[in-house]
């Protein structure tokens, strides 16, 4: 069974004033990919940028050493109780350009490795306008990859892909949505990176299954590490938003982890989660 080595991404949602210290810690522990958003409601993108400056000046970790991903958040995902990153009265294209410029300023960079829509917009017409705006940024070399988050409708992905290829889809991956199998399969079949959040917190029953616990014990790792690796083997790039430095170390060790399966438990997990065998 193939055990693919992929990156693991540090997620910065809900960190508030602790964002700077946590991003610094995560990178110093070994994370080299960071996810954020220009959405003051749930993220402090500006404090991610402060961490990046400190990492460069004090630790010699340069911008080009890191994978930076952020998002344009439509007005429905923003809050008026905090300053908005754009004027919602302007066109969607203008909103995206303004939000993108704010992200570059916040993160002290001239380009982004990945720029994604935080969600589809209320109408398909609006989503297509937003997608076209991301395409212009990509053509200009300012956004190397583009994608969409919180999109669980394969038809929407197909429509966007017909206009311009999608490089990234970032969704909740958990028990209650059957691990987003339809979208996962679409991404796997079309060479799209599927990024997962709620990978651990959304699957408490899976974490506690005898099969996963057995695999973790045989592999000398934690069940959380085994689940992250299992997800990676199925083509998923997980986000980790841990605030625990020991768990940060566990997370960055996952890509190189080899799962041992002396009792054939992986096949049971594959059928349970994916409905097919990982090849």
Residue, then its C-alpha position, 0 to 999 in steps of 0.5 A: x500500500x502506498x504511503x504518500x508523503x505530503x505537507x501538513x498545514x498549520x491552521x490559524x483560525x480562532x487564535x486571536x491575540x495568541x496568533x503571533x506566538x503560535x505561528x512562530x512556535x509552529x514554524x520553529x517546530x517544523x511546519x512550513x505551510x500556513x493557512x489564514x484568511x483576511x477575515x477579522x471575525x475568525x483570523x488575525x492575518x496581521x498577526x500571522x504577518x508579525x510572526x513571519x517578520x520575527x521568523x525571518x529577522x530572528x531565525x533566518x526563515x525566509x518567505x520563500x521557505x514557507x507556503x502561505x495560503x489565505x482567503x477572500x471571505x465574502x461579506x456573508x462570512x465577515x462581521x461588521x463589528x470589526x473593520x472590513x478588509x474591503x468595501x462591500x458596496x463595490x463589485x466582487x472583483x474590486x472586493x477581491x483585489x482590495x482584500x488581496x492587497x490587504x493580505x499581501x500587506x498583512x503578510x509582508x509578501x509580494x505573492x501568495x502560494x495559494x489564494x482561495x475563496x472562503x466559500x462559494x458566493x450566494x449565486x453561481x454568477x457571483x462565484x464565477x465573477x470571483x473565480x475570474x478575479x482569482x484567475x487574473x491574480x494567478x495570471x499575474x503571478x501573484x497567486x500561484x495556486x487558486x481554489x475554493x473552501x467550504x464547497x461540497x457540491x461537485x457540480x460547482x467544482x465542475x463549473x469552475x474547473x471548466x473556466x479555469x483549473x482548480x488547484x485547491x479545495x479546502x473542506x470540513x472532513x468529518x464523520x457527519x458528512x461521511x468524510x466528504x467522499x464525493x468531493x474527495x473522490x472528485x479532487x483525487x480524480x482531477x489532481x486537485x489538492x484536497x485540504x481538510x479541517x476538523x480532521x481530528x475534532x470532527x471524527x472522535x469515533x474514528x479516533x477511538x476505533x479499535x482498528x485505528x488504535x491498533x495501527x497506532x500502537x503497532x506504528x509507535x505513534x498516537x491515534x491522532x498521528x495515525x489518523x492524519x497519516x491515514x488521511x494523507x494516504x487517501x490524498x488528503x492534506x490535513x490542517x492542524x490548528x493545535x495550540x500545544x507545542x508537543x502536538x505540533x511536533x507530533x503533527x510535523x512528524x506525520x508525513x514521514x511516518x510509516x503505518x504498520x498494519x500487522x493485522x490488516x486493520x487498514x483495509x477495514x478503515x479504508x472501507x469505513x471511510x473511503x468505501x474503497x481501498x487506497x492504492 
